Amino acid sequence: MRSKLFMKFAGAIGMVLALAACSTPKDVAYFQDRADGTSIEILNQQVIRVQPSDKLSIIVNSKNPELANMFNLPYVTHRIGALEKTSNLSTGQQISCYTVDNEGNIDFPQLGKIRVTGMQRQEIAALIKSKLIETQLVLDPVVTVEFANLYFSVLGEVTHPGRFTIDQDKISILDAIGMAGDLTINGKRQNVTVFRDNNGKKDIYTLDLTSAYNLYSSPVYYLQQKDIVYVEPNDNRIRQSTINGNNVRSTSFWISVTSLLTSIAVLVVNLTK
């Protein structure tokens, strides 16, 4: 009798533990619908284009350095790594930048207002070069344009969330995830959200990283400046995030219940002796 009673309690405990273990995420692998020998067209080949409030570093070079320097903004000295609690300061230099105004223009030396909004880096460099030659200000200019303050953000269930600098003309959602150290095991692969500015509105897109076709056909496969990538936590992480992780949905709760049932089973068996 005691043996049968104990076996019943043991069976109940096993069921509780099985239920508690059902929270293991299954859809962890990326690109689950991929197949060897197939190709997927990337529908959106979008590159970074300049927007109002962007900052640009523009440098003009020539065989005549003195002439070219007339069009280059000065280098400025700034303090690096300064902390309030220490007097140890280091200095460095960075070139001053052009800020694109609300009308999409920059004010360039000698050339005046130049409209650059919606243009790529190479297009801006080619435009300034042609204007310098046309006006005979510099006959052999080499113009270099670099992004100065462009960024995107990655938040949620990634290893290193934060803001990341854009230093190239194309940056994909996979590049962004890689820079953030990849998704954690608790990141929901099927529900990655990208928030994008669009003329004062926020456009919202959802990506499924387990589907190569969904990913590569998305209009946000390539990111833009100021995009926000958010990785939603799965159910397991949500359970863990409650106070002490100890509620009716948490594994720790069911372990506590199991411990209690075991104690009761032992007590009942001892009372029936």
Rosetta blueprint (number, residue, H / E / L):
1 M L
2 R H
3 S H
4 K H
5 L H
6 F H
7 M H
8 K H
9 F H
10 A H
11 G H
12 A H
13 I H
14 G H
15 M H
16 V H
17 L H
18 A H
19 L H
20 A H
21 A H
22 C H
23 S H
24 T L
25 P L
26 K L
27 D L
28 V L
29 A L
30 Y L
31 F L
32 Q L
33 D L
34 R L
35 A L
36 D L
37 G L
38 T L
39 S L
40 I L
41 E L
42 I L
43 L L
44 N L
45 Q L
46 Q L
47 V L
48 I L
49 R L
50 V L
51 Q L
52 P L
53 S L
54 D L
55 K E
56 L E
57 S E
58 I E
59 I E
60 V E
61 N E
62 S L
63 K L
64 N L
65 P H
66 E H
67 L H
68 A H
69 N H
70 M L
71 F L
72 N L
73 L L
74 P L
75 Y E
76 V E
77 T E
78 H E
79 R E
80 I E
81 G L
82 A L
83 L L
84 E L
85 K L
86 T L
87 S L
88 N L
89 L L
90 S E
91 T E
92 G E
93 Q E
94 Q E
95 I E
96 S L
97 C L
98 Y E
99 T E
100 V L
101 D L
102 N L
103 E L
104 G L
105 N E
106 I E
107 D E
108 F E
109 P L
110 Q L
111 L L
112 G E
113 K E
114 I E
115 R E
116 V L
117 T L
118 G L
119 M L
120 Q L
121 R H
122 Q H
123 E H
124 I H
125 A H
126 A H
127 L H
128 I H
129 K H
130 S H
131 K H
132 L H
133 I H
134 E H
135 T L
136 Q L
137 L L
138 V L
139 L L
140 D L
141 P L
142 V E
143 V E
144 T E
145 V E
146 E E
147 F E
148 A L
149 N L
150 L L
151 Y E
152 F E
153 S E
154 V E
155 L E
156 G E
157 E L
158 V E
159 T L
160 H L
161 P L
162 G E
163 R E
164 F E
165 T E
166 I L
167 D L
168 Q L
169 D L
170 K L
171 I L
172 S E
173 I H
174 L H
175 D H
176 A H
177 I H
178 G H
179 M H
180 A L
181 G L
182 D L
183 L E
184 T L
185 I L
186 N L
187 G E
188 K E
189 R E
190 Q E
191 N E
192 V E
193 T E
194 V E
195 F E
196 R E
197 D E
198 N E
199 N L
200 G L
201 K E
202 K E
203 D E
204 I E
205 Y E
206 T E
207 L E
208 D L
209 L L
210 T L
211 S L
212 A H
213 Y H
214 N H
215 L H
216 Y H
217 S L
218 S L
219 P L
220 V L
221 Y L
222 Y E
223 L L
224 Q L
225 Q L
226 K L
227 D L
228 I E
229 V E
230 Y E
231 V E
232 E E
233 P E
234 N L
235 D H
236 N H
237 R H
238 I H
239 R H
240 Q H
241 S L
242 T L
243 I H
244 N H
245 G H
246 N L
247 N L
248 V L
249 R L
250 S L
251 T H
252 S H
253 F H
254 W H
255 I H
256 S H
257 V H
258 T H
259 S H
260 L H
261 L H
262 T H
263 S H
264 I H
265 A H
266 V H
267 L H
268 V H
269 V H
270 N H
271 L H
272 T L
273 K L
